[in-house]
């Protein structure tokens, strides 16, 4: 590109204004993509803090992740962004000790079996597998090796495939706890191709499901050994940031400020409307006269409760822009898009998930009796899962200085959180009771130092059957409206490894159209 054309492109970019509604990771990444080519960017976030599903909480001086605590390393997209933001040195990996399982009939608790994929064992007679499913379950699972592979590679439902090949015990006691913990979903609703890429092909080659799992595990081991020979660490499936994932939010916000973007929090967008070739966004803000901070997530201290803030009359404003990127959760996004996008289909199941973080003075947890956390057999406990965060993350163990942080999760697809109708004190007490049960300890009320309650709208996992087709249809519908982009987990699928590259690609499409028109180059410089 010549110097003159580059200068012309810069001038066009500086004349364009993009409004991003929503300050979660998807919105922050989309705003950054537009700002870094010189566009004027305004980001509007309803909550008092940026981050969306990434939240921080202070528990008696200990900073913890109240929402997403890590990211999947697949694809390398999150690591690339962290490198751009000079956060690489803060990347940490979890304790490899692994989690435990509770709720299997006749088994008080047991470590999750190691040799498997999504709970599907390569060897059903392995001691850690047989301990959970018993001899009868192991022999039924072995039938997989004897049955003819008539339908292998044709069953989309992971749960159906496992039950047909290896039996109900493998599905219900090994696979279901993993899919509930990872995807908040029933294994019958999980798409094999999405959740376990390559498994269908592997079991077709080997003639059995357990054989396919063994082959994929062998391939992973070979890749790790090659990486080791090349003196490259094979890495973990998940990583995090020392100090908490909120460090990513802080770095993105700082980068946006440096790029000249305007970021406003505590802003409620009421409507968006077409204005010629652009958009008008109407929103309200709380008055700053009283230096009010509106608390969305509630921190529970043992002795005191939150104060009630005085009502504040909102102030109404409007902004105009050349393009609009909607980056909110699905329910609010659909409200804003009504009348502008046709063909979004029916809303996906979006349950409310609650995570109760507990700071405990409990020396009996020093030995990490249940590894880095606990998954439950669906239906066996009120809580969906527990993470022993100070056992999982070394940086947090040091920060807690002898105390322990556990995170108790409630709610799943089709199952409302048991804490939903409880007040904050009752929710904390239920979390403490569930933690005692899941960890196999008697944790007295006196052990609870502080607690934090966070609520999230759980987007439909990308691994669900039909989710990919549904997202493609919604994307096509959005792209029929000029100057509009939509990002977020409800379109990309859950997890930073999916949200970040999707938001970057959608923002690039929007900015490319502004600078070059719809027939411009595949990506902007």
C-alpha angles and dihedrals in degrees: 000000000000124000092248094051090047091052090048091051091050090051092051091048092051090054094054123089123200124189117204116197110204131039102215119117092279092053094044093051093046091049091049093050090055096041096050092064090054102264122145107251132189119186119196120196125182097207122073090243133047123234109073106205090012108079136158128214133189114226108187091318096321114114111216139174106257093183131017108010101182146005137233113253095213114123093013092243097126092047090051091054092047089052091052089052094047093245099122094106090058094058113117135178127223129255104274092219090104134209135290134233126230131181102050111137111263093004118100093196137326139181113264109259113261105210103069150078118241087344095306106131125225089206116030090190094059110123095241091050097044091048088066105034098031129221092295092053091046094053091046090051090050089060084075087075092053102043119093113254095238097143101024113140093018102081112092096183111085092202094050092047093051094045093049095046105032106013141254095287093061090047097044102035103033110020102034095057090053097047090045091050097042103032103015085233142120111252090234088065096047119102110231093210093054100039097041110024112202096016095109091052092045094052090047089055095045099036096232140066095235089047091052090051091050091051094050091048090051090051090051090051091050091051090050091051091050089051090050092050088050087051091244118131109242088220135208128288088239135030137180142188123263106243092029139293089274084082087076091054091049092049093049091048091049091049091051090052091050090050091054098251120150114233120189126182130191089044121137114202110213103179143356120207137182112254108188105294092344142050140262117209120198118199144156131226134196115250114261093208093103095037087241121189112196113213114218098167114048123224114207118211116190097236104030138039132214119282120242112245120220118258113264126204109237122235117224122222140167133209131188126214143172092234139018129210116192110206104167132114115284100263095054093037091057091051091054093045096049109119093017103064125043121195104036090135124210120332117263123240105280109180124186112250122198127199117193112197115202129195107206134190093209118137089185087075092061091095092052092232093193100035116239095335149319136266119198133218102248111263095018099094139021093238120067096213145337130220119203090210098184089053092047100046122044094200091058093046089057092045093051090056099212097332125101136236120206126177118209117198126207130187136032142187105313092003121091118219112270088223094055096101097034126100117242097265092049091048091053091049092050090050090051091049092049091047090054091051096045095045094044093236138113103241108187122214088249089066091065109096100169141340139201128201121206127182126201138178105236110220119217108274116248089229095068118110110266094011094113093052091046092052092048091053092050092048090052090050093051093049092059088071111075117230094017131117131174125198137170143093094292088068103027099038126251125301134055091262088067103030097053101053091040092053092047092050094047092048090050090053091052096046092044090056091049093051103034108012125247092303095055127123120298093257137010120246 
